[in-house]
């Protein structure tokens, strides 16, 4: 299998997800703007999302996929299927309990993560109501993560990569059908979240049937608990939950800080983060999704040279693509925000404030993407404790930066702290892999760096000059901004690629077969 081709497929489907997500966010911005209601919705939506990252896509995947890969490579099909059934049974019943508790405890959860909301009763009550509607989403999306882990282990990357599109389609359809009139209800968005979770899970089921691994959830929990593979997954989940929870605790603390800022701050950060999702999803998530199962197989087979080469390939590709994306986001922050969201109730001030947050987030984009490559270097070896220790240090550093930056930079300071924290995390992970001898850089990095640096300088200069030719907040109608932005981005991208070609880069240099 050609990993570069697989990455292109996964990234292409992720791009489709991001484009549909962008259309979703355009509609949200147009219909609801950056207001008390959107602050309440984004805050409430962040809680099931937090649990999704913590248990579903985070700790569970990190613990489950390497062990499932080992079973697939070394055990019989019946043993592998038994592991999947038992893990699914335990997971399903835990999710039922967590969902019920979440719905009942919604007022307490909102008070804990956003104490500033208690001073505004309408905002607080709205957030509680929205959370109760959306909380069952965590159950559906956790089962989606289980299905995605199985399909990725069987090298069926396309279905999990396309699945997030369905959540966006649920949002878009719900707003077009039900968010009408001059004052649409914000509850439309909450019901769209729940509907999207149902659609995503339903979409995975036929693919699981095709590989013969559709989980069978049983009523007998005792048999599932007695499975040795399940116990291994649960033991691995301990440090995995701790490691992922550190990052999520950092986000929760950020929410606490945000709840004391002015109205609109949470929304400005959300819209900026949505644009960050394009490169992080296409590059970081794509690379991490592909690398983890293949690194796990290489480790299980004791192919150390292949393991090292996979990491080296992932790091070079991440640097080649993440660095220009970061430069583009910093230089084009206002043009991007204004073009995408400066319509309807989303004002010029909202655009400027969101652009400030986007520039701050972009500082950490290379770190965010590199973490997705470096962390699987530990997870595939079933070493989850090292990333946990690193995450604890990053948590302390991030909160110290929050305190230092929030005064002078307001909401942008919180974004900057997250970005710099990601870079610190990547630095520690890289150092850990090198010290343990897990990763040894292959020859050619010196030449690689100076060529990429020259291409980045050409990219930054061209984008800065071109974007300065247009007044993004005042000139023209929406379609004119779209046309101008398309010219600027395509021109800058062409200059970056041409510079690399002139300096000797070729696409074939980044092909990798496994």
C-alpha positions as CSV (number, residue, x, y, z in Angstrom):
1,X,0.0,0.0,0.0
2,X,1.2,3.5,-0.9
3,X,0.9,5.6,2.2
4,X,1.1,8.9,0.4
5,X,-1.8,7.8,-1.8
6,X,-3.7,6.7,1.3
7,X,-3.0,10.0,3.0
8,X,-4.2,11.9,0.0
9,X,-7.5,9.9,0.1
10,X,-8.0,10.4,3.8
11,X,-7.1,14.1,3.6
12,X,-9.4,14.5,0.6
13,X,-12.3,13.1,2.5
14,X,-11.3,15.2,5.5
15,X,-11.3,18.2,3.3
16,X,-14.8,17.4,2.3
17,X,-15.7,17.2,6.0
18,X,-14.0,20.6,6.6
19,X,-15.8,22.2,3.6
20,X,-19.2,21.0,4.7
21,X,-18.2,22.2,8.2
22,X,-17.4,25.6,6.8
23,X,-20.8,25.8,5.1
24,X,-22.3,24.8,8.5
25,X,-20.4,27.6,10.2
26,X,-21.3,30.1,7.6
27,X,-24.9,29.4,8.2
28,X,-24.5,29.6,12.0
29,X,-22.7,32.9,11.7
30,X,-25.3,34.3,9.3
31,X,-28.3,33.2,11.3
32,X,-27.0,33.6,14.9
33,X,-23.9,35.8,14.6
34,X,-21.7,36.1,17.8
35,X,-24.2,36.5,20.6
36,X,-25.4,35.4,24.0
37,X,-27.1,32.4,22.3
38,X,-24.1,31.3,20.3
39,X,-21.9,31.6,23.4
40,X,-24.3,29.3,25.3
41,X,-24.4,26.8,22.4
42,X,-20.7,26.6,21.8
43,X,-20.0,26.2,25.5
44,X,-22.6,23.5,25.8
45,X,-21.4,21.7,22.7
46,X,-17.8,21.8,24.0
47,X,-18.8,19.4,26.9
48,X,-19.8,16.3,24.8
49,X,-17.0,17.2,22.5
50,X,-14.6,17.1,25.4
51,X,-15.8,13.7,26.5
52,X,-15.6,12.5,22.9
53,X,-11.9,13.5,22.7
54,X,-11.2,12.2,26.2
55,X,-12.8,8.7,25.9
56,X,-13.7,8.0,22.3
57,X,-11.1,9.4,19.9
58,X,-8.5,9.9,22.6
59,X,-7.8,7.4,25.4
60,X,-10.0,4.6,23.9
61,X,-8.4,4.7,20.5
62,X,-4.9,4.9,21.8
63,X,-5.4,1.9,24.0
64,X,-7.6,-0.2,21.7
65,X,-6.1,0.1,18.2
66,X,-2.5,-1.1,19.1
67,X,-3.9,-4.2,20.9
68,X,-6.5,-4.9,18.2
69,X,-3.6,-4.7,15.6
70,X,-1.7,-7.2,17.7
71,X,-4.7,-9.6,17.8
72,X,-5.3,-9.2,14.0
73,X,-1.6,-10.0,13.3
74,X,-1.0,-12.8,15.8
75,X,-4.3,-14.3,16.9
76,X,-7.1,-16.2,15.2
77,X,-10.1,-14.5,13.7
78,X,-12.4,-15.9,16.4
79,X,-10.2,-14.5,19.2
80,X,-10.1,-11.1,17.4
81,X,-13.8,-11.0,17.0
82,X,-14.3,-12.0,20.7
83,X,-12.1,-9.1,21.7
84,X,-14.2,-6.7,19.6
85,X,-17.5,-8.0,21.0
86,X,-16.4,-7.8,24.6
87,X,-14.9,-4.3,24.3
88,X,-18.1,-3.1,22.5
89,X,-20.2,-4.6,25.3
90,X,-18.3,-2.9,28.1
91,X,-18.2,0.4,26.2
92,X,-21.9,0.4,25.4
93,X,-23.0,-0.1,29.0
94,X,-20.6,2.5,30.3
95,X,-21.9,5.0,27.8
96,X,-25.5,4.4,28.9
97,X,-24.6,5.3,32.4
98,X,-22.5,8.3,31.5
99,X,-25.2,9.7,29.2
100,X,-27.9,9.4,31.9
101,X,-25.6,11.1,34.5
102,X,-24.7,13.9,32.0
103,X,-28.3,14.7,31.3
104,X,-29.2,14.8,35.0
105,X,-26.1,16.8,36.0
106,X,-26.2,19.4,33.2
107,X,-26.7,22.4,35.6
108,X,-23.7,21.4,37.7
109,X,-21.6,20.8,34.6
110,X,-22.3,24.2,33.1
111,X,-21.6,25.9,36.5
112,X,-18.3,24.1,36.8
113,X,-16.9,24.8,33.3
114,X,-18.4,28.3,32.9
115,X,-18.9,29.9,36.4
116,X,-19.1,33.3,34.7
117,X,-22.4,32.2,33.1
118,X,-24.1,32.1,36.6
119,X,-24.1,35.9,36.6
120,X,-26.3,35.9,33.4
121,X,-29.4,33.7,34.2
122,X,-30.7,33.6,30.6
123,X,-27.3,32.5,29.2
124,X,-26.9,29.9,32.0
125,X,-30.4,28.5,31.5
126,X,-29.9,28.3,27.7
127,X,-26.6,26.5,28.1
128,X,-28.2,23.9,30.5
129,X,-31.1,23.2,28.1
130,X,-28.9,22.8,25.1
131,X,-26.5,20.5,26.9
132,X,-29.4,18.2,28.0
133,X,-30.4,17.8,24.3
134,X,-26.9,17.2,23.1
135,X,-25.4,15.0,25.8
136,X,-26.5,11.6,24.3
137,X,-24.3,12.5,21.3
138,X,-21.3,11.3,23.4
139,X,-22.8,7.7,23.3
140,X,-23.3,7.6,19.6
141,X,-19.9,9.2,18.7
142,X,-18.0,6.9,21.1
143,X,-19.4,3.9,19.3
144,X,-18.4,5.6,16.0
145,X,-14.9,5.8,17.4
146,X,-14.9,2.1,18.1
147,X,-16.1,1.3,14.6
148,X,-13.5,3.7,13.1
149,X,-10.7,1.9,15.1
150,X,-11.8,-1.4,13.7
151,X,-12.0,-0.2,10.1
152,X,-8.7,1.6,10.3
153,X,-7.0,-1.6,11.5
154,X,-8.5,-3.4,8.5
155,X,-7.1,-0.6,6.3
156,X,-10.6,0.7,5.5
157,X,-9.7,4.4,6.0
158,X,-12.2,6.0,3.7
159,X,-15.4,5.3,5.7
160,X,-14.2,6.7,9.0
161,X,-12.7,9.7,7.1
162,X,-16.0,10.5,5.5
163,X,-18.2,9.9,8.5
164,X,-17.7,13.4,10.1
165,X,-19.4,14.9,7.0
166,X,-22.7,13.5,8.2
167,X,-22.7,15.7,11.3
168,X,-22.2,18.8,9.2
169,X,-25.0,17.7,6.8
170,X,-27.3,17.3,9.9
171,X,-26.5,20.9,10.9
172,X,-27.0,22.3,7.4
173,X,-30.2,20.4,6.8
174,X,-31.6,21.4,10.2
175,X,-30.8,25.1,9.7
176,X,-32.2,25.2,6.2
177,X,-35.4,23.4,7.3
178,X,-36.1,24.7,10.8
179,X,-34.0,27.9,11.5
180,X,-36.4,30.3,9.7
181,X,-37.7,33.7,10.5
182,X,-36.0,36.8,12.0
183,X,-35.3,35.1,15.4
184,X,-34.5,31.4,14.9
185,X,-34.2,29.1,17.9
186,X,-30.8,28.1,18.9
187,X,-32.2,24.6,19.9
188,X,-32.2,23.7,16.2
189,X,-28.4,23.4,16.5
190,X,-28.6,21.1,19.5
191,X,-31.0,18.7,17.9
192,X,-28.8,18.7,14.8
193,X,-25.9,17.5,17.0
194,X,-27.9,14.6,18.2
195,X,-29.2,13.7,14.8
196,X,-25.7,13.8,13.4
197,X,-24.5,11.3,16.0
198,X,-27.2,8.8,14.9
199,X,-26.4,9.3,11.2
200,X,-22.6,8.7,11.8
201,X,-23.1,5.5,13.7
202,X,-25.6,4.1,11.1
203,X,-23.2,4.9,8.3
204,X,-20.4,2.7,9.9
205,X,-22.5,-0.4,10.3
206,X,-22.5,-1.7,6.6
207,X,-18.7,-1.2,6.4
208,X,-18.3,-3.3,9.6
209,X,-20.5,-6.0,8.2
210,X,-18.3,-6.1,5.0
211,X,-15.2,-6.9,7.0
212,X,-17.1,-9.3,9.2
213,X,-16.4,-7.5,12.4
214,X,-19.7,-5.8,13.3
215,X,-19.6,-5.8,17.2
216,X,-22.3,-7.8,19.1
217,X,-23.3,-6.1,22.3
218,X,-24.4,-8.5,24.9
219,X,-26.3,-8.2,28.2
220,X,-23.8,-10.4,30.1
221,X,-21.1,-8.0,31.4
222,X,-19.3,-10.7,33.5
223,X,-18.1,-12.6,30.4
224,X,-16.9,-9.4,28.8
225,X,-14.9,-8.3,32.0
226,X,-13.2,-11.7,32.1
227,X,-11.6,-11.3,28.6
228,X,-7.9,-11.0,29.0
229,X,-7.7,-8.6,26.0
230,X,-10.4,-6.4,27.5
231,X,-8.4,-6.2,30.7
232,X,-5.3,-5.1,28.7
233,X,-7.3,-2.4,27.0
234,X,-8.6,-1.1,30.3
235,X,-5.1,-1.2,31.8
236,X,-3.8,0.8,28.9
237,X,-6.8,3.2,29.1
238,X,-5.7,4.3,32.6
239,X,-2.6,6.2,31.6
240,X,-4.3,7.1,28.3
241,X,-7.2,8.8,30.0
242,X,-4.8,10.6,32.3
243,X,-2.8,11.8,29.3
244,X,-5.7,12.9,27.2
245,X,-7.5,14.4,30.2
246,X,-4.6,16.7,30.8
247,X,-5.2,18.3,27.4
248,X,-8.9,18.4,28.0
249,X,-8.5,19.8,31.5
250,X,-6.5,22.6,29.9
251,X,-9.5,23.3,27.6
252,X,-11.9,23.3,30.5
253,X,-9.7,25.8,32.3
254,X,-9.7,27.9,29.2
255,X,-13.5,27.8,29.2
256,X,-13.4,29.1,32.7
257,X,-11.2,32.0,31.6
258,X,-13.4,32.6,28.6
259,X,-16.6,32.8,30.6
260,X,-15.3,35.9,32.4
261,X,-14.5,37.7,29.1
262,X,-16.9,39.9,27.2
263,X,-19.9,38.7,25.2
264,X,-18.7,37.3,21.9
265,X,-15.3,36.0,23.1
266,X,-16.2,32.3,23.1
267,X,-17.7,32.7,19.6
268,X,-14.7,34.6,18.3
269,X,-12.4,31.8,19.5
270,X,-14.8,29.2,18.1
271,X,-14.8,30.7,14.6
272,X,-11.0,31.0,14.6
273,X,-10.7,27.4,15.7
274,X,-12.9,26.2,12.9
275,X,-10.4,27.5,10.4
276,X,-7.6,25.9,12.3
277,X,-9.5,22.6,11.9
278,X,-8.8,22.6,8.1
279,X,-5.0,21.9,8.4
280,X,-5.1,20.0,11.7
281,X,-7.8,17.7,10.4
282,X,-6.4,17.2,6.9
283,X,-2.8,16.8,7.9
284,X,-2.5,16.0,11.6
285,X,-5.5,13.7,12.0
286,X,-4.9,12.1,8.6
287,X,-1.2,11.3,9.4
288,X,-2.0,10.1,12.9
289,X,-4.8,7.8,11.7
290,X,-2.6,6.2,9.1
291,X,0.6,5.9,11.1
292,X,-0.8,4.3,14.3
293,X,-2.0,0.9,12.9
294,X,1.2,0.6,10.7
295,X,3.5,1.6,13.5
296,X,1.7,-1.0,15.7
297,X,2.3,-3.7,13.1
298,X,5.9,-2.8,12.7
299,X,6.5,-2.9,16.4
300,X,4.7,-6.2,16.9
301,X,6.8,-7.7,14.1
302,X,10.0,-6.1,15.5
303,X,10.7,-4.3,12.2
304,X,12.7,-1.5,13.9
305,X,14.0,0.1,10.7
306,X,10.5,0.2,9.2
307,X,9.3,1.8,12.4
308,X,11.9,4.5,12.2
309,X,11.4,5.1,8.5
310,X,7.6,5.6,9.1
311,X,8.2,8.2,11.7
312,X,10.8,10.0,9.6
313,X,8.3,10.0,6.6
314,X,5.6,11.4,8.8
315,X,7.7,14.1,10.3
316,X,9.0,15.3,6.9
317,X,5.6,15.4,5.4
318,X,4.1,17.2,8.4
319,X,6.8,19.9,8.3
320,X,6.5,20.3,4.5
321,X,2.7,21.0,4.8
322,X,2.1,22.3,8.3
323,X,4.6,25.2,8.1
324,X,3.2,26.9,5.0
325,X,-0.3,26.4,6.4
326,X,0.7,28.2,9.6
327,X,2.3,31.1,7.6
328,X,-0.8,31.4,5.4
329,X,-3.2,31.5,8.5
330,X,-1.1,34.2,10.2
331,X,-0.8,36.4,7.1
332,X,-4.3,35.9,5.8
333,X,-6.2,35.7,9.2
334,X,-8.4,38.7,8.5
335,X,-9.1,38.0,4.8
336,X,-10.1,34.4,5.7
337,X,-12.4,35.4,8.6
338,X,-13.9,38.3,6.7
339,X,-14.6,36.2,3.6
340,X,-16.0,33.2,5.4
341,X,-18.0,34.8,8.2
342,X,-18.5,38.6,7.7
343,X,-22.1,38.3,6.6
344,X,-25.5,38.9,8.2
345,X,-25.2,39.3,11.9
346,X,-21.4,38.7,12.0
347,X,-20.1,42.3,12.2
348,X,-16.7,43.8,11.2
349,X,-15.7,43.9,14.9
350,X,-16.4,40.2,15.1
351,X,-14.2,39.6,12.1
352,X,-11.3,41.6,13.5
353,X,-11.6,39.9,16.9
354,X,-11.8,36.4,15.4
355,X,-8.8,37.2,13.2
356,X,-6.7,38.1,16.3
357,X,-7.5,34.7,17.7
358,X,-6.7,32.9,14.5
359,X,-3.2,34.5,14.3
360,X,-2.6,33.4,17.8
361,X,-3.8,29.8,17.2
362,X,-1.7,29.6,14.0
363,X,1.5,30.0,16.0
364,X,0.9,26.6,17.4
365,X,-0.3,24.9,14.2
366,X,3.0,23.1,13.5
367,X,3.1,21.8,17.0
368,X,-0.5,20.5,16.9
369,X,0.2,18.6,13.7
370,X,3.6,17.2,14.8
371,X,2.1,15.9,18.0
372,X,-0.2,13.8,15.8
373,X,2.9,12.2,14.3
374,X,5.1,12.0,17.3
375,X,2.6,10.7,19.9
376,X,1.8,7.5,17.9
377,X,5.5,6.7,18.1
378,X,4.8,6.0,21.8
379,X,1.2,4.7,21.5
380,X,2.2,2.0,19.0
381,X,4.7,0.6,21.5
382,X,1.9,0.6,24.1
383,X,3.9,3.2,26.0
384,X,1.2,5.7,27.2
385,X,2.9,6.8,30.4
386,X,5.6,8.9,28.7
387,X,3.1,11.1,26.8
388,X,1.2,11.5,30.1
389,X,4.2,12.9,32.0
390,X,4.9,15.3,29.1
391,X,1.2,16.4,29.0
392,X,1.3,17.2,32.7
393,X,4.2,19.6,32.1
394,X,2.5,21.1,29.2
395,X,-0.7,21.7,31.3
396,X,1.3,23.7,33.8
397,X,3.1,25.7,31.1
398,X,-0.2,26.4,29.3
399,X,-2.0,27.7,32.4
400,X,0.9,29.9,33.3
401,X,0.8,31.4,29.9
402,X,-3.0,31.8,30.2
403,X,-2.5,33.9,33.3
404,X,0.3,35.9,31.6
405,X,-1.5,36.6,28.3
406,X,-5.1,37.0,29.2
407,X,-4.6,40.5,30.6
408,X,-2.9,42.2,27.7
409,X,-4.3,40.0,24.9
410,X,-7.8,39.0,26.1
411,X,-9.3,36.1,24.1
412,X,-6.3,36.0,21.8
413,X,-4.0,35.4,24.7
414,X,-5.9,32.2,25.5
415,X,-5.5,31.1,21.9
416,X,-1.7,31.9,22.0
417,X,-1.3,29.9,25.2
418,X,-2.8,26.8,23.5
419,X,-0.7,27.2,20.4
420,X,2.6,27.6,22.3
421,X,1.6,24.7,24.6
422,X,1.2,22.5,21.5
423,X,4.7,23.4,20.4
424,X,6.2,22.6,23.8
425,X,4.4,19.3,23.7
426,X,5.8,18.4,20.3
427,X,9.3,19.4,21.5
428,X,9.2,17.1,24.5
429,X,7.7,14.2,22.5
430,X,10.5,14.5,19.9
431,X,13.2,14.7,22.6
432,X,11.7,11.6,24.3
433,X,11.7,9.6,21.1
434,X,15.3,10.6,20.3
435,X,16.6,9.8,23.9
436,X,15.1,6.4,23.9
437,X,16.5,5.6,20.5
438,X,13.1,5.0,19.1
439,X,13.6,7.6,16.3
440,X,16.8,8.3,14.5
441,X,16.6,11.0,11.8
442,X,17.5,9.7,8.4
443,X,20.0,11.6,6.2
444,X,18.9,14.7,4.3
445,X,17.3,16.8,7.0
446,X,19.8,19.7,6.7
447,X,19.1,20.1,3.0
448,X,15.4,19.7,3.6
449,X,15.3,22.6,6.2
450,X,17.0,25.2,4.1
451,X,14.9,24.5,1.0
452,X,11.7,24.7,3.0
453,X,12.8,27.9,4.7
454,X,13.4,29.6,1.4
455,X,10.0,28.5,0.1
456,X,8.3,29.8,3.3
457,X,9.9,33.2,2.9
458,X,8.7,33.4,-0.7
459,X,5.2,32.3,0.4
460,X,4.9,34.8,3.2
461,X,6.1,37.7,1.1
462,X,3.8,37.0,-1.7
463,X,0.7,36.5,0.5
464,X,1.5,39.7,2.4
465,X,1.8,41.8,-0.7
466,X,-1.3,40.3,-2.4
467,X,-3.6,40.6,0.6
468,X,-2.7,44.2,1.1
469,X,-4.2,45.1,-2.3
470,X,-7.8,44.6,-1.0
471,X,-9.9,46.1,1.9
472,X,-11.4,42.9,3.2
473,X,-13.9,44.6,5.5
474,X,-15.3,47.2,3.1
475,X,-14.5,46.4,-0.5
476,X,-17.2,44.7,-2.6
477,X,-19.8,42.1,-2.0
478,X,-19.3,38.6,-0.6
479,X,-18.5,37.0,-4.0
480,X,-15.8,39.6,-4.7
481,X,-14.1,38.8,-1.4
482,X,-14.3,35.1,-2.3
483,X,-12.7,35.7,-5.7
484,X,-9.9,37.9,-4.3
485,X,-9.1,35.4,-1.6
486,X,-9.0,32.5,-4.1
487,X,-6.5,34.5,-6.2
488,X,-4.3,35.3,-3.2
489,X,-4.3,31.7,-1.8
490,X,-3.8,30.0,-5.2
491,X,-1.0,32.4,-6.1
492,X,0.8,31.9,-2.8
493,X,0.4,28.2,-3.0
494,X,1.8,28.1,-6.5
495,X,4.8,30.2,-5.5
496,X,5.5,27.8,-2.6
497,X,5.3,24.7,-4.7
498,X,7.3,26.2,-7.6
499,X,10.0,27.3,-5.2
500,X,10.2,23.7,-3.8
501,X,10.3,22.3,-7.4
502,X,13.1,24.7,-8.4
503,X,15.1,23.7,-5.3
504,X,14.8,20.0,-6.2
505,X,11.7,18.6,-4.3
506,X,9.7,16.0,-6.2
507,X,6.5,14.3,-5.1
508,X,8.0,10.8,-5.6
509,X,10.5,11.7,-2.8
510,X,7.6,11.3,-0.3
511,X,6.1,8.1,-1.5
512,X,6.2,5.4,1.1
513,X,5.0,1.8,0.6
514,X,4.1,-0.7,3.4
